[in-house]
């Protein structure tokens, strides 16, 4: 396992820790791969009945590591191909997989959220079945700040939680929500002063119940929504691919880095 993610299994409960605290668990290419690999590895753990997902340090995940933008632009042709062509047998591309993999598990996944839960971090959290958040958590679907659309499984998660107008506001503006605002909107399950402790309590409760009934309940809800994963994830990639590294998207990044108003074409 990569040093970006740590997995600890105790009985029927697996804890997956995003382990880049010095960067607020920001997503670089190694982090994308490590999170996806962690989720995949748990599919093979027959004794695991519940997963807890949390971030070490001050934040759950602060979103994309802006340091990778230069490399992505230099390899934009390859990046677009990766976005539009998932690996064989996959419906999610390499950027979507860290969020979508938690929905692929048959068992419940609980995200414990604190500090910043931004951009890709928010989408990873939304991929979990439950989200327990600290009251002072800061939640934002941040991609618009960088001139992008969210494309890490947002079409699988957000429509199940909020109204269409709320989803548009969250996506079109990098609005930052408190834990209480996220709860009121339905983005988190509940609040707790210690989200990780509360997640562990819930995990113990779920792990003690009939695994067939718990897995059946997850399947019952997840399969009762309409659009298939392959179609909605493909839609994300098709919208994002021509946007990423376009002049206005580069300008959005440069304006943020240089702390000035953007000058879009």
C-alpha positions in Angstrom: 0.0 0.0 0.0 1.2 3.5 -0.8 2.3 5.8 2.0 -0.6 8.1 1.0 -3.2 5.8 2.6 -3.1 3.5 5.7 -5.5 0.6 6.3 -6.1 -0.9 9.7 -8.4 -3.9 10.2 -9.8 -4.8 13.6 -12.3 -7.7 13.5 -15.0 -6.8 11.0 -14.1 -3.1 10.7 -11.6 -1.6 8.4 -10.3 1.9 8.9 -8.9 3.7 5.8 -6.9 6.8 6.7 -5.8 9.4 4.1 -2.3 9.8 5.3 -0.9 13.0 3.8 -1.5 15.3 6.8 1.3 17.8 6.0 -0.7 18.7 2.8 -4.2 18.4 4.4 -4.5 15.1 2.4 -4.5 17.0 -0.9 -4.9 14.8 -4.0 -1.8 14.3 -6.1 -1.5 11.5 -8.6 -0.2 9.1 -6.0 -3.1 9.9 -3.8 -5.6 9.2 -6.5 -4.1 5.8 -7.1 -3.7 5.0 -3.4 -7.3 5.7 -2.5 -8.6 3.6 -5.4 -6.3 0.8 -4.5 -7.3 0.8 -0.9 -11.0 0.5 -1.9 -10.2 -2.3 -4.4 -8.2 -4.2 -1.8 -11.1 -4.2 0.6 -13.3 -6.0 -1.9 -11.2 -9.1 -1.3 -11.5 -8.9 2.5 -14.5 -11.3 3.2 -14.4 -10.7 6.9 -14.7 -6.9 6.7 -18.3 -5.8 7.2 -17.9 -2.0 7.6 -15.4 0.6 6.4 -14.5 3.9 8.1 -12.8 6.6 5.9 -11.1 9.5 7.5 -8.2 12.0 7.1 -5.2 12.3 9.3 -4.2 15.7 10.6 -6.2 19.0 10.4 -8.5 18.1 7.5 -10.3 15.2 5.8 -9.1 16.3 2.3 -8.4 19.8 0.9 -9.1 18.7 -2.7 -6.7 18.8 -5.6 -3.0 19.5 -5.0 -2.5 22.5 -7.2 1.1 21.5 -7.7 0.0 18.8 -10.2 -1.7 21.3 -12.6 1.5 22.0 -14.5 2.3 18.3 -15.1 -1.3 17.6 -16.1 -1.2 20.5 -18.7 2.1 19.1 -20.0 0.4 15.7 -20.5 -3.0 17.0 -21.4 -3.5 14.6 -24.4 -2.7 11.6 -22.2 -4.9 13.0 -19.3 -7.8 13.4 -21.6 -7.4 9.9 -22.9 -7.3 8.6 -19.4 -10.5 10.5 -18.6 -12.4 9.2 -21.6 -11.1 5.6 -21.5 -11.4 3.9 -18.2 -9.4 0.7 -17.7 -11.0 -2.5 -19.0 -13.9 -3.6 -16.9 -14.2 -0.3 -15.2 -17.0 2.3 -15.5 -15.0 4.9 -13.6 -11.8 6.5 -14.9 -8.7 6.9 -12.7 -9.9 10.2 -11.3 -13.4 9.0 -10.6 -12.3 5.8 -9.0 -11.3 7.2 -5.6 -14.8 8.4 -5.0 -16.8 5.7 -6.9 -14.9 2.7 -5.4 -16.7 3.1 -2.1 -20.1 2.7 -3.8 -18.7 -0.4 -5.5 -18.2 -2.1 -2.1 -21.0 -4.3 -1.0 -20.6 -3.1 2.6 -21.4 0.2 4.2 -18.7 3.0 4.2 -18.7 5.7 6.8 -16.8 9.0 6.2 -15.7 10.9 9.3 -15.3 14.6 8.2 -13.4 17.4 9.8 -11.5 20.5 8.8 -11.6 21.2 5.0 -13.6 18.9 2.8 -13.0 20.5 -0.5 -13.3 19.6 -4.2 -12.2 16.1 -4.8 -12.3 15.5 -1.1 -15.9 16.5 -1.0 -16.7 14.1 -3.9 -14.8 11.2 -2.1 -16.8 11.9 1.0 -20.1 11.9 -1.0 -19.1 8.4 -2.3 -19.6 7.0 1.2 -22.9 5.7 2.5 -22.8 7.8 5.7 -21.0 11.1 6.5 -20.5 12.2 10.1 -19.2 15.7 10.3 -17.7 18.1 12.8 -19.8 21.2 13.3 -16.9 23.4 12.2 -16.2 21.3 9.1 -15.8 23.3 5.9 -17.4 21.7 2.9 -17.2 22.9 -0.7 -17.5 21.5 -4.2 -14.6 23.7 -5.2 -13.9 22.8 -8.9 -15.5 26.0 -10.3 -12.8 28.0 -8.6 -10.4 26.4 -11.0 -12.6 26.7 -14.0 -13.7 23.1 -14.0 -16.7 21.0 -13.4 -16.7 18.3 -10.7 -16.1 14.9 -12.3 -15.3 12.4 -9.6 -18.6 10.6 -9.3 -20.7 13.7 -8.6 -23.5 12.4 -10.9 -23.8 9.3 -8.8 -23.9 11.0 -5.4 -25.3 14.5 -5.4 -28.6 13.9 -7.2 -29.5 11.4 -4.4 -29.0 14.0 -1.7 -30.1 17.5 -2.8 -32.5 19.2 -5.2 -31.3 20.1 -8.7 -31.2 23.9 -7.9 -29.1 23.2 -4.7 -26.8 21.0 -6.7 -26.3 23.7 -9.4 -25.5 26.3 -6.7 -23.0 24.0 -5.1 -21.3 23.3 -8.4 -21.5 26.7 -10.0 -20.1 28.6 -7.0 -17.3 27.5 -4.7 -19.6 28.1 -1.7 -18.2 26.9 1.6 -20.7 25.2 3.9 -20.4 24.7 7.7 -21.2 21.4 9.2 -24.7 22.7 10.2 -25.4 24.0 6.7 -24.3 20.7 5.1 -26.6 18.9 7.5 -29.5 21.1 6.7 -29.0 20.6 3.0 -28.7 16.8 3.4 -25.1 16.5 2.4 -24.1 14.9 5.7 -25.9 12.3 7.8 -25.3 13.9 11.2 -22.9 16.1 13.2 -20.6 15.0 16.0 -18.0 16.8 18.0 -15.7 13.8 17.4 -16.7 12.5 14.0 -14.2 9.6 14.1 -15.4 8.4 17.5 -19.0 8.6 16.3 -18.1 6.7 13.1 -16.5 4.0 15.1 -19.7 3.7 17.2 -21.8 3.4 14.1 -19.4 0.9 12.6 -19.6 -1.3 15.7 -23.4 -1.2 15.5 -23.5 -2.2 11.8 -20.8 -4.8 12.2 -22.8 -6.6 14.9 -25.9 -6.9 12.6 -26.6 -9.6 10.0 -24.1 -8.9 7.2 -26.6 -10.2 4.6 -29.3 -7.7 5.8 -26.8 -4.8 5.9 -25.4 -5.5 2.4 -29.0 -6.1 1.1 -30.1 -2.7 2.5 -27.2 -1.0 0.7 -28.0 -2.8 -2.5 -31.7 -2.0 -2.2 -31.2 1.7 -2.0 -28.2 2.0 -4.4 -29.9 0.1 -7.2 -33.2 1.8 -6.9 -32.0 5.1 -8.5 -32.2 5.6 -12.2 -29.1 6.4 -14.3 -26.6 3.7 -14.7 -23.0 4.3 -13.5 -21.4 3.9 -16.9 -23.7 6.5 -18.4 -23.4 9.2 -15.7 -19.6 8.7 -15.2 -19.1 8.9 -18.9 -21.1 12.2 -19.0 -18.7 13.7 -16.4 -15.7 12.8 -18.5 -17.1 14.1 -21.7 -17.9 17.5 -20.2 -14.6 17.8 -18.4 -12.2 16.6 -21.1 -12.5 19.7 -23.3 -12.6 22.1 -20.4 -9.4 20.9 -18.7 -6.3 22.9 -19.9 -8.5 25.1 -22.0 -7.5 28.9 -22.0 -10.2 29.9 -19.5 -9.4 26.9 -17.2 -5.7 27.8 -17.2 -6.7 31.4 -16.5 -8.8 30.3 -13.5 -5.8 28.5 -12.1 -3.3 31.4 -12.8 -5.7 34.0 -11.3 -6.0 32.0 -8.1 -2.3 31.3 -7.8 -1.5 35.0 -8.5 -4.3 36.2 -6.2 -6.0 38.4 -8.9 -9.4 38.6 -10.6 -9.6 36.2 -13.6 -9.7 37.6 -17.1 -11.8 35.1 -19.0 -12.1 35.1 -22.8 
